């Protein structure tokens, strides 16, 4: 037994010397060492018996397997990197996110005495007054109350904040902003965008941290999306994580006191967006804003929508330069054409924008660029400056890509003729 142990010790020393001098080990050498270690285990186990040998063998095999397969590195490390990117993005963006509280003067309703028999003869009137008491709701002044909440994010150091129109569009309401550090400020509504669900408000304070604005044109299906906002108007800076689950969606949304509105070209995400998140940022993993959270599908599981930030950039820059939102104007009412519309209207094309009036006005607005250029009702706008007008590129979105004063070319289908018409875009009138 002693001789065998001495031989083993000598062999271990010999192999150790070889390992110390070798820089790289080939697959063949690794196989040799595996066989050698199996031999050592058998020789060492020979003098012993019982559960101790079984446990030692099992542990050694498990350890070698983990070392060889490198499981902790290949499986877990990317998860750590991903989590760190989310945490870093949230830490960078959170100081720029604000909570918005909406307050209004609401009537105080009380029960006031009421005599429904005042027109009866006095003897009947006296009888009812003495034996019965009647009351009805009546207004006793007003009281300032919170009526809702939303979110927003800072876009300039001097306190300019962007949010949704349905959050800050009530002229009779007052708005209070709470910054990430818990400070409270009265906010003034600076501008409302008439073409999309965007509004800009301002608080009088300096040295704020603006959010980093990204590029929503570069986003891809499946990429990570992070939503931050004042969830339910109660839980500020709530973070939810998901993916971009759809692009260029066209939806019809309804909001508090603003009726029904068509919103085109929005981002769909499964990052949870709750009431109160409206106006907050949708981020990428770099911590850049790629969208403005705006709507959810009631009764669905995590289907929310955000306005692409590129659609709002023009409004932000316009307010910074002029104090108002100046938008580009063509002056037509239209119906977007798809397969169903083309079939129902018996049209020769299945894309484009059909110029047609509605209950709220004619297809061509008076004194508009469209009227001056000679566009007519029932014309179909096929292309806008060389870009096909379809579900991915609605006419409204294409118009907003250009500046006031730009001259563009429209490809028009009129009957069976195709025409090219030049139009000089102007500023949208205040009453349109």
C-alpha positions in Angstrom: 0.0 0.0 0.0 2.8 2.4 0.9 4.6 1.6 -2.4 1.4 2.4 -4.3 1.0 5.7 -2.5 4.6 6.6 -3.2 4.2 5.9 -6.9 1.0 8.0 -7.0 2.8 10.9 -5.3 5.7 10.7 -7.7 3.3 10.6 -10.7 1.4 13.6 -9.4 4.6 15.6 -9.0 5.7 14.6 -12.5 2.4 15.6 -14.0 2.4 18.9 -12.0 5.8 19.7 -13.5 4.5 19.2 -17.0 1.4 21.4 -16.4 3.6 24.2 -15.0 5.7 24.3 -18.2 2.9 24.0 -20.7 1.3 27.3 -22.0 -1.6 25.9 -24.0 -3.3 22.5 -23.6 -4.6 20.7 -26.7 -7.8 18.6 -26.8 -5.7 15.4 -26.9 -3.7 16.4 -23.7 -7.0 17.3 -22.0 -8.3 13.8 -22.8 -5.1 12.3 -21.4 -5.4 14.3 -18.1 -9.0 13.3 -17.8 -8.1 9.6 -18.1 -5.2 10.1 -15.6 -7.4 11.7 -13.0 -9.9 8.9 -13.4 -7.0 6.5 -12.7 -6.0 8.5 -9.6 -9.6 8.4 -8.3 -9.8 4.6 -8.7 -6.4 4.1 -6.9 -7.3 6.4 -4.1 -10.8 4.8 -3.6 -9.3 1.3 -3.4 -8.4 1.4 0.3 -11.6 3.0 1.4 -15.3 2.1 1.3 -18.7 3.5 2.3 -20.7 6.7 1.6 -17.6 9.0 1.9 -16.1 7.6 -1.3 -19.4 7.9 -3.2 -19.9 11.6 -2.1 -16.3 12.6 -2.9 -16.6 11.0 -6.4 -19.9 12.7 -7.2 -18.6 16.2 -6.1 -15.4 15.9 -8.1 -17.3 14.9 -11.2 -19.8 17.8 -10.8 -17.0 20.3 -10.3 -15.1 19.2 -13.5 -18.3 19.4 -15.5 -19.0 23.0 -14.4 -15.4 24.0 -15.1 -15.4 22.3 -18.5 -18.9 23.6 -19.7 -18.3 27.1 -18.2 -22.0 27.3 -17.4 -21.9 30.4 -15.0 -20.1 32.5 -17.7 -22.0 31.5 -20.8 -25.5 31.6 -19.2 -25.5 34.2 -16.5 -23.1 36.9 -17.5 -25.2 38.3 -20.4 -28.2 38.6 -18.0 -26.1 40.7 -15.6 -25.0 43.0 -18.5 -28.7 43.3 -19.6 -29.8 44.2 -16.1 -27.0 46.7 -15.7 -28.0 48.4 -19.0 -31.6 48.8 -17.8 -30.6 50.1 -14.4 -28.1 52.6 -16.0 -30.8 53.8 -18.5 -33.3 54.3 -15.7 -30.8 56.1 -13.5 -29.9 58.5 -16.4 -33.5 59.3 -17.4 -35.3 59.4 -14.0 -34.1 62.9 -13.0 -35.7 64.2 -16.2 -39.1 62.6 -15.5 -41.9 64.6 -13.8 -45.3 63.9 -12.3 -48.1 66.2 -13.3 -51.2 66.8 -11.1 -54.3 68.3 -12.6 -56.6 70.5 -10.5 -59.9 72.2 -11.2 -62.5 74.3 -9.4 -65.4 71.9 -9.0 -68.9 72.8 -7.6 -69.7 71.9 -4.1 -73.0 70.1 -4.2 -75.3 70.0 -1.1 -78.9 69.1 -0.4 -81.0 72.2 -0.1 -84.7 72.5 1.0 -87.1 72.3 -1.8 -90.9 72.8 -2.0 -92.4 70.9 -5.0 -95.9 72.1 -4.1 -95.3 75.9 -4.2 -97.9 76.3 -6.9 -100.7 74.8 -4.9 -103.2 76.8 -2.9 -102.0 78.1 0.5 -104.0 75.6 2.5 -102.5 72.6 0.7 -99.1 74.2 0.6 -99.1 74.8 4.4 -100.2 71.1 4.9 -97.3 69.7 2.9 -94.7 72.1 4.3 -95.7 71.1 7.9 -95.8 67.4 7.3 -93.2 66.7 4.7 -89.6 67.8 4.1 -88.2 67.8 0.6 -84.7 68.6 -0.7 -82.8 68.7 -3.9 -79.1 69.0 -4.9 -77.8 72.5 -5.1 -74.5 74.2 -5.7 -72.8 76.0 -2.8 -69.7 77.5 -4.3 -66.7 75.8 -5.7 -63.6 73.9 -4.3 -60.2 73.3 -5.9 -59.8 69.5 -6.3 -57.4 67.1 -8.0 -59.1 65.6 -11.0 -56.3 63.6 -12.6 -52.6 63.1 -13.1 -50.1 62.4 -15.8 -46.4 62.4 -16.6 -43.9 64.4 -18.6 -40.2 64.8 -19.1 -37.9 67.8 -19.2 -36.6 68.9 -22.6 -34.6 72.1 -21.6 -32.6 73.3 -18.6 -34.9 76.2 -18.1 -38.0 74.1 -17.3 -39.7 73.3 -20.6 -41.6 70.0 -20.3 -43.3 67.9 -22.9 -46.4 65.8 -22.2 -49.6 64.7 -23.9 -52.3 67.1 -25.1 -54.9 65.0 -23.2 -52.9 65.6 -20.0 -52.4 69.4 -20.3 -55.0 70.5 -22.8 -57.8 71.7 -20.4 -57.8 75.5 -20.4 -59.9 75.6 -17.2 -57.5 73.4 -15.2 -54.3 74.2 -13.3 -51.2 72.0 -13.4 -48.7 71.2 -10.7 -45.4 69.6 -11.5 -43.4 67.4 -9.1 -39.8 66.8 -10.0 -37.8 63.7 -9.2 -36.3 65.4 -6.1 -39.8 65.9 -4.7 -40.0 69.7 -5.3 -43.3 71.2 -6.3 -43.8 73.9 -9.0 -46.8 75.6 -10.7 -46.8 74.9 -14.4 -48.0 77.1 -17.3 -49.3 75.6 -20.5 -47.1 77.0 -23.3 -48.4 75.3 -26.5 -50.8 72.7 -27.6 -50.2 70.7 -30.8 -53.4 70.6 -32.9 -52.1 67.8 -35.1 -51.0 65.2 -32.5 -51.3 64.3 -28.8 -48.5 66.6 -27.7 -48.4 69.7 -25.3 -45.6 71.7 -23.8 -45.7 73.2 -20.3 -43.1 75.2 -18.4 -42.0 75.6 -14.8 -40.0 78.6 -13.6 -36.7 76.9 -12.5 -33.3 76.6 -14.0 -30.4 74.1 -14.0 -32.7 71.1 -14.7 -31.5 67.9 -16.5 -33.1 67.5 -19.9 -33.8 64.0 -21.1 -31.6 62.7 -23.9 -33.6 62.5 -27.1 -33.1 59.5 -29.4 -34.0 58.7 -33.0 -37.3 56.8 -33.3 -36.7 56.1 -37.0 -34.0 53.6 -36.1 -36.0 51.4 -33.7 -36.6 47.8 -34.5 -39.2 45.2 -33.6 -38.2 43.2 -30.5 -35.8 45.7 -29.1 -36.0 46.6 -25.4 -38.4 49.4 -24.3 -38.5 51.0 -20.9 -41.5 53.1 -19.7 -41.3 55.5 -16.8 -44.2 57.5 -15.4 -46.6 58.5 -12.6 -48.6 55.2 -12.7 -52.2 55.6 -11.7 -51.4 59.2 -10.8 -50.1 57.9 -7.5 -46.8 55.9 -7.9 -44.3 58.3 -9.4 -41.3 57.1 -11.4 -42.8 53.6 -11.9 -40.5 51.6 -14.3 -41.8 48.8 -16.6 -39.8 46.9 -19.2 -40.8 45.2 -22.4 -40.1 45.2 -26.1 -41.2 47.2 -29.1 -44.0 45.0 -30.3 -45.3 46.9 -33.2 -44.4 49.9 -35.5 -46.4 52.5 -37.4 -49.8 51.6 -35.8 -52.8 53.7 -36.5 -55.3 53.9 -33.6 -58.4 55.7 -32.5 -58.1 56.9 -28.9 -60.5 58.6 -26.5 -59.4 60.6 -23.5 -60.7 62.7 -20.6 -62.9 65.4 -22.1 -61.2 65.3 -25.5 -63.5 63.1 -27.4 -62.2 60.7 -30.0 -58.9 61.3 -31.8 -57.1 59.4 -34.6 -53.4 58.9 -33.8 -51.2 57.6 -36.6 -47.8 56.1 -36.8 -47.5 55.2 -33.1 -45.1 52.7 -31.5 -46.7 49.6 -29.9 -45.0 48.2 -26.8 -45.7 45.5 -24.2 -44.0 47.5 -21.5 -46.8 48.2 -19.0 -48.3 51.6 -19.5 -51.0 52.5 -16.9 -53.3 55.5 -16.5 -51.0 58.3 -15.3 -48.1 57.2 -17.5 -49.4 59.4 -20.3 -46.8 61.9 -21.3 -43.9 60.0 -19.8 -40.9 58.8 -21.8 -40.4 55.4 -23.6 -36.7 54.7 -23.5 -34.2 52.5 -25.3 -31.3 50.7 -23.5 -29.1 53.8 -24.0 -31.5 55.8 -21.8 -32.6 57.9 -24.8 -36.3 58.9 -25.3 -37.7 57.1 -28.4 -41.4 57.8 -27.7 -44.0 59.6 -25.6 -46.4 57.2 -23.8 -49.9 58.1 -24.9 -52.5 55.3 -24.9 -53.4 51.8 -23.8 -55.9 49.2 -25.1 -58.6 48.9 -22.4 -59.1 45.2 -21.4 -55.9 44.0 -23.2 -52.8 42.6 -21.6 -49.9 45.0 -22.0 -50.7 46.7 -25.3 -49.7 50.3 -25.1 -48.7 53.0 -27.6 -46.2 55.8 -27.7 -45.8 58.7 -30.1 -42.5 58.4 -31.9 -40.2 61.1 -30.5 -39.2 62.2 -34.0 -42.8 63.3 -34.6 -42.5 65.6 -31.5 -39.1 67.1 -32.2 -40.4 69.7 -34.5 -42.9 70.9 -31.8 -40.1 71.1 -29.2 -37.8 73.1 -31.4 -40.7 75.4 -32.6 -41.5 76.2 -29.0 -37.9 76.8 -28.1 -37.5 79.2 -31.0 -40.9 81.0 -31.2 -42.8 80.1 -28.0 -45.5 78.4 -30.0 -46.0 75.3 -32.1 -45.9 76.1 -35.8 -47.0 73.2 -37.9 -46.9 72.6 -41.7 -50.2 72.8 -43.5 -51.5 71.4 -46.8 -55.3 72.0 -46.3 -57.1 68.8 -47.3 -59.4 66.3 -45.6 -58.8 62.8 -46.7 -59.4 59.0 -46.2 -56.4 56.7 -46.2 -56.9 54.0 -48.8 -56.2 50.3 -48.1 -57.6 47.1 -49.6 -61.0 47.3 -47.8 -61.5 51.0 -48.7 -60.4 50.4 -52.3 -63.0 47.6 -52.6 -65.8 49.5 -50.9 -65.2 52.7 -52.9 -64.5 50.8 -56.2 -61.1 52.5 -56.5 -58.4 51.5 -59.1 -55.6 51.7 -56.5 -55.3 50.2 -53.0 -53.0 52.9 -51.5 -52.9 56.7 -51.2 -55.1 59.4 -49.7 -58.5 60.0 -51.1 -59.4 63.8 -50.8 -62.9 63.9 -49.6 -65.0 66.1 -47.3 -66.8 65.1 -44.2 -69.3 66.5 -41.7 -66.7 68.9 -40.3 -65.9 70.5 -43.7 -65.0 70.2 -47.4 -62.2 68.1 -48.8 -60.3 71.2 -49.9 -60.1 74.0 -47.3 -60.6 77.5 -48.6 -57.4 79.6 -49.2 -55.2 76.5 -48.4 -52.1 75.5 -50.3 -54.0 72.6 -51.7 -56.7 74.9 -53.2 -54.1 77.3 -54.6 -52.2 74.4 -56.2 -55.4 73.1 -57.9 -56.0 69.9 -56.0 -59.6 68.8 -56.3 -62.0 66.7 -54.2 -61.9 63.0 -55.1 -58.3 63.3 -56.2 -56.1 60.5 -54.8 -52.7 61.6 -53.6 -50.4 58.7 -54.5 -47.0 60.1 -53.6 -45.7 63.0 -51.4 -42.4 64.3 -52.7 -41.5 60.8 -54.1 -42.6 58.8 -51.0 -45.5 56.4 -51.5 -48.6 57.4 -49.4 -49.7 54.2 -47.5 -50.3 52.8 -44.1 -46.7 53.1 -43.2 -46.4 56.7 -44.4 -49.7 58.5 -43.9 -50.3 61.8 -45.5 -50.4 63.6 -42.2 -47.1 62.2 -41.1 -45.4 63.1 -44.4 -46.6 66.7 -44.2 -45.1 67.1 -40.8 -41.6 66.0 -42.1 -41.3 69.3 -44.0 -40.9 72.9 -42.9 -43.2 75.9 -43.5 -42.3 77.4 -46.8 -41.1 74.2 -48.4 -42.2 73.4 -52.0 -43.1 69.7 -52.5 -44.4 67.6 -55.4 -47.6 65.5 -55.2 -48.4 62.7 -57.6 -52.1 62.8 -58.1 -54.5 60.3 -59.6 -57.5 62.2 -61.1 -59.9 59.8 -62.8 -57.6 57.7 -65.1 -54.9 60.4 -65.3 -51.7 60.8 -63.2 -50.6 64.4 -62.5 -47.6 66.0 -60.8 -48.6 69.1 -58.8 -46.2 71.4 -56.9 -47.5 72.8 -53.6 -46.0 75.4 -51.4 -46.6 74.4 -47.7 -47.6 77.1 -45.3 -48.2 77.5 -41.6 -51.3 75.9 -40.2 -53.9 78.6 -39.4 -54.9 78.9 -35.7 -58.6 77.9 -36.5 -57.7 74.8 -38.4 
